[in-house]
């Protein structure tokens, strides 16, 4: 990690929380085996340790992009990748909601570690995952190539607060 990350940055990180794996519809229920795009939703100003919300790709079935089988859909919010043409995956949550917009700036070169855009969801079930201190140097940031702007980040945090009150995931 060349520079400290800030809220809204998209970083590559390997989430370790088992509940993120289970609720995403992972067939193994094990934590991620590879780095995946994650949005930085908070950074502790004293330690510079961020909290991230991972993204989870949709699957193509029945002629459309959909959530994974057994995904806890309320806690995984659909994403719109602005300026890409990538479709927004089906939602199916218990309440109607607009997708979280992740802005893509085509004037920036795509970093080689960032995967190609595909319909995705972002974690909104709780506060996310603290990045372990020993993993800080391994974070790779997309920089200006893509990010979550402040208004959309606030929208994501509002949904997190809603689910915390009405249907919180287990700790």
Number of C-alpha atoms within 10 A of each C-alpha: 12 9 10 13 21 18 18 23 23 30 27 22 23 19 24 16 15 14 15 27 19 17 20 27 17 19 11 9 14 14 16 17 9 9 17 19 25 26 28 26 23 22 18 11 9 6 8 14 19 23 20 27 27 26 23 26 21 21 16 13 10 7 6 12 19 21 26 19 13 12 16 19 23 20 24 25 28 31 25 22 23 15 11 13 11 14 16 21 23 19 21 15 14 8 7 8 12 12 20 23 20 21 18 19 16 12 8 12 11 17 12 8 14 18 11 7 13 20 23 24 27 22 27 26 27 21 16 22 19 18 19 12 11 7 12 16 11 14 19 20 27 21 18 16 18 23 25 22 15 12 12 17 21 15 16 23 18 13 20 22 17 15 17 16 10 8 14 15 14 7 6
